[in-house]
Amino acid sequence: MAASVSLLLLLLLVPALGSFLFAFGTGVELIRFVSLRALLLQPPAGPGASSPPRTDAATRLQWGAALRDPKVLHPLSVDMGLIVLFILQHSLMATDRVKRWTSSCFGVLQRSFYVFCTALALQLLMRFWQPVQDGPVLWNTSTEPWITWVPLICFILHFIAWLVIFSIILIFDYAELMGVKQVYYHCLGMGDPLAVKSSRAVRLYAHLRHPVYLEFLLILWAVPCLSLDRLLLALLFTAYLTCAHSLDQQDYLYLRAQLDKKFQVFSREEAAYGDLLAQNGPSIYKEN
């Protein structure tokens, strides 16, 4: 019996862990795509990219003309298609009807399959994204002192936003979010992990589609150069995240309470380790 359970656990954990690692790698790539690429790379070299607004009108593409230029329309249409593909995947697969269908096909791996498809859609978006090189920019800090200070300020804002995002992730059960915990519970006959959650947690999960709403919007918009493709990315994801955001005051209070609990646990563990080190000194390292 124990051997069969171990074999079942192994067979189910392999795809679940594979999906988790793929999603983790995609998350790292997402940081590069939405933050580092926008902060560290040079702005587009198209007309008006390196000049202050309206100082060289003879060499600048007007907005109306730019939106009729095939060199601008083609990458924008490709980028829009990639964003729509991700939004459709992320939204349709989260509906109850599709969840029931994927559950009947993949069983306990349903959440892992959803995570894998989401990561795959993000990978397609990032790999095939086409920057608009020949169009105007909405703003561009290309003169002193802004060329030094604005990218630095944007970098600090992005860094803080990602720290907040990682802190919010600590509140949630990351193994359950990625679909690994469901497999573990299933093999031990413990049922669905969501069944043992409190009513406040279930209520939060029902409202919370995207736990990093404001932070991700800050990352999308706080850039030193807002090109047309970045503007398209920011506008569409702002609209999508706004439509999917439905938290209320009770949810925010629950999130704050859970974050405080996490910090208390970490503080107790650090204090206990400090006491152990003070009592035993270097001897604990010798024993190990």
Secondary structure as the mmCIF struct_conf table of DSSP 4:
data_model
#
loop_
_struct_conf.conf_type_id
_struct_conf.id
_struct_conf.beg_label_comp_id
_struct_conf.beg_label_asym_id
_struct_conf.beg_label_seq_id
_struct_conf.end_label_comp_id
_struct_conf.end_label_asym_id
_struct_conf.end_label_seq_id
HELX_RH_AL_P HELX_RH_AL_P1 ALA A 2 ILE A 31
HELX_RH_PI_P HELX_RH_PI_P1 ARG A 32 LEU A 36
HELX_RH_AL_P HELX_RH_AL_P2 ARG A 37 LEU A 40
BEND BEND1 LEU A 41 LEU A 41
HELX_LH_PP_P HELX_LH_PP_P1 GLN A 42 PRO A 44
BEND BEND2 GLY A 46 GLY A 46
TURN_TY1_P TURN_TY1_P1 PRO A 47 GLY A 48
BEND BEND3 ALA A 49 SER A 51
TURN_TY1_P TURN_TY1_P2 PRO A 53 ARG A 54
BEND BEND4 THR A 55 THR A 55
HELX_RH_3T_P HELX_RH_3T_P1 ALA A 57 THR A 59
BEND BEND5 ARG A 60 ARG A 60
HELX_LH_PP_P HELX_LH_PP_P2 LEU A 61 GLN A 62
HELX_RH_AL_P HELX_RH_AL_P3 TRP A 63 ALA A 66
TURN_TY1_P TURN_TY1_P3 LEU A 67 ARG A 68
HELX_RH_AL_P HELX_RH_AL_P4 PRO A 70 LEU A 92
TURN_TY1_P TURN_TY1_P4 MET A 93 ALA A 94
BEND BEND6 THR A 95 THR A 95
HELX_RH_AL_P HELX_RH_AL_P5 ASP A 96 PHE A 106
HELX_RH_3T_P HELX_RH_3T_P2 GLY A 107 LEU A 109
HELX_RH_AL_P HELX_RH_AL_P6 GLN A 110 ARG A 127
BEND BEND7 PHE A 128 PHE A 128
BEND BEND8 GLN A 133 GLY A 135
STRN STRN1 VAL A 137 ASN A 140
BEND BEND9 THR A 143 THR A 143
TURN_TY1_P TURN_TY1_P5 GLU A 144 PRO A 145
HELX_RH_AL_P HELX_RH_AL_P7 TRP A 146 ILE A 171
BEND BEND10 PHE A 172 PHE A 172
HELX_RH_AL_P HELX_RH_AL_P8 TYR A 174 LEU A 177
TURN_TY1_P TURN_TY1_P6 MET A 178 GLY A 179
HELX_RH_AL_P HELX_RH_AL_P9 VAL A 180 CYS A 187
TURN_TY1_P TURN_TY1_P7 LEU A 188 GLY A 189
HELX_RH_3T_P HELX_RH_3T_P3 PRO A 193 VAL A 196
BEND BEND11 LYS A 197 LYS A 197
HELX_RH_AL_P HELX_RH_AL_P10 SER A 199 HIS A 207
STRN STRN2 LEU A 208 LEU A 208
BEND BEND12 ARG A 209 ARG A 209
TURN_TY1_P TURN_TY1_P8 PRO A 211 VAL A 212
HELX_RH_AL_P HELX_RH_AL_P11 TYR A 213 TRP A 221
BEND BEND13 PRO A 224 PRO A 224
STRN STRN3 CYS A 225 SER A 227
HELX_RH_AL_P HELX_RH_AL_P12 LEU A 228 ALA A 244
STRN STRN4 HIS A 245 HIS A 245
HELX_RH_AL_P HELX_RH_AL_P13 GLN A 249 ASN A 280
TURN_TY1_P TURN_TY1_P9 GLY A 281 PRO A 282
HELX_RH_AL_P HELX_RH_AL_P14 SER A 283 GLU A 287
#
